[in-house]
């Protein structure tokens, strides 16, 4: 079976769209390489996970609890905030696939540094090295985030991009299930050496991705290249001020954090139930993997039809699930709450798969050429700021209890769903 046949087993054929980018003979090999590289990166993410595995690691090596609280902000905001500043440098690179390769190499090396810390250090020293490596990991991820969407926009036609992302997500879900089952089999006392082995294996996924990306046939960009001396701050401010559809997308995206920020509160609530925290986390990793497997392909196809609809419906659904959790936790016995939280975590993870796939498809489809790179960078930098602000506000509200923070995030999600209905349709089949 040739590359075209394999590609069309995974992605719905569209001869007219493929012809615009040189035909299926060119699109299929590029698509398969991007699908495989994306799956490898997503698989590595299941191990280098700031919400599950890395907290276990810091606990296992005896790092202070205060360092655990820095994991998610460093991982999430660290990969978003630098993107607008990096835009001039990225635009000056004629082949964006090489930018992705540089970012993937950085992520692999950073993951090896975490593995070394797990194997040879303990206490504060181990925690500081892990956080420093995570910061380097996040910065490298910023390069991959910017470059992957640009490469996809140049080599994959509209109507197939969401399916590529969705299929990669589904493959990574299988890895998440395997990791979760392994953690449950090992039990609560996972030694640092075992975690180091997991991390070393995860590092190989990024190095393998570099090999795959090196074979992508990327067309040269049209028009003049960007200048590294460009004022990124002035460009970002002008883009947000003058481009109303883009500004609305950024606003809606900022309100869709309900599916991203609620999982830690569900884990915290689980810790208070009779189920053990570590065994509960293993169940959560499995639930996350199942959500990726089930949701990746389905939401990929839906996002290619209307990414706007998937974003809007996802925000509304996540908010309703969270409000249901708030009501049930308030009414049910402690023993039952553990099951409610596990099911809710699965549903939120499933919805978040759809929101992430649709969000990526929307920003890739709404622009062409270097404008796409600017959109991705400014949107992600803005989201880095909003993530810090929303995270700080929800953390402050959480001093009144997890249920208060969950209610706040659910209301934000409902507002985002309402505003999302006003986004322009950009999908090919919309």
Beta strands, then each sheet from edge to edge (+ up, - down):
end
